[in-house]
Amino acid sequence: MPRTLRAIAACALLSSLAACVVTPQPAPAPRPSPQQIADQRLHQVDGRIDNLGRRIDKRVNQGDYPPPQGAALHHRLDVIRQEAHDMAAQHGGGLTADEQRVLNQELDNAARAIGE
C-alpha cells in the first residue's frame, strides 16, 4: 500500500510540474533606434528626389520639356536635396519628422511643377 501511495503522489507531483512548463514565446523584434529612424527619413527623401529626377529625364526625353526647363527642374531638386543634407548634418545624419514633413511639402510642389 505505501508503494502505491508513493506512486500516486509521485504522479500527482509530476503532473503538477508538467502543468507549470510554459512554452517560450519568441522575443519581440527589436525596435529601431531613433537615429536609425532619422536615417530612414533621410533615405526616403533622397529616394523621392531620385524618382522625381527620373520623371524629369523621361519628360525631357519625350519632348514634353525643352532641356533648359528640365535643367531648371533638376536644379530645384538639387537645392531640396542640399537642404535635406544640411538639416541632417545638424542631427548626426538624419531628419526629424518635422523636417521630413517640410521637405515633403517642397517635393510635392516640385512634383506638381514636373507633372504626371
C-alpha positions, 0 to 999 in steps of 0.5 A, spaced: 500 500 500 505 505 501 508 503 494 502 505 491 501 511 495 508 513 493 506 512 486 500 516 486 503 522 489 509 521 485 504 522 479 500 527 482 507 531 483 509 530 476 503 532 473 503 538 477 510 540 474 508 538 467 502 543 468 507 549 470 512 548 463 510 554 459 512 554 452 517 560 450 514 565 446 519 568 441 522 575 443 519 581 440 523 584 434 527 589 436 525 596 435 529 601 431 533 606 434 531 613 433 537 615 429 536 609 425 529 612 424 532 619 422 536 615 417 530 612 414 527 619 413 533 621 410 533 615 405 526 616 403 527 623 401 533 622 397 529 616 394 523 621 392 528 626 389 531 620 385 524 618 382 522 625 381 529 626 377 527 620 373 520 623 371 524 629 369 529 625 364 523 621 361 519 628 360 525 631 357 526 625 353 519 625 350 519 632 348 514 634 353 520 639 356 525 643 352 532 641 356 533 648 359 526 647 363 528 640 365 535 643 367 531 648 371 527 642 374 533 638 376 536 644 379 530 645 384 531 638 386 538 639 387 537 645 392 531 640 396 536 635 396 542 640 399 537 642 404 535 635 406 543 634 407 544 640 411 538 639 416 541 632 417 548 634 418 545 638 424 542 631 427 548 626 426 545 624 419 538 624 419 531 628 419 526 629 424 519 628 422 518 635 422 523 636 417 521 630 413 514 633 413 517 640 410 521 637 405 515 633 403 511 639 402 517 642 397 517 635 393 510 635 392 510 642 389 516 640 385 512 634 383 506 638 381 511 643 377 514 636 373 507 633 372 504 626 371 
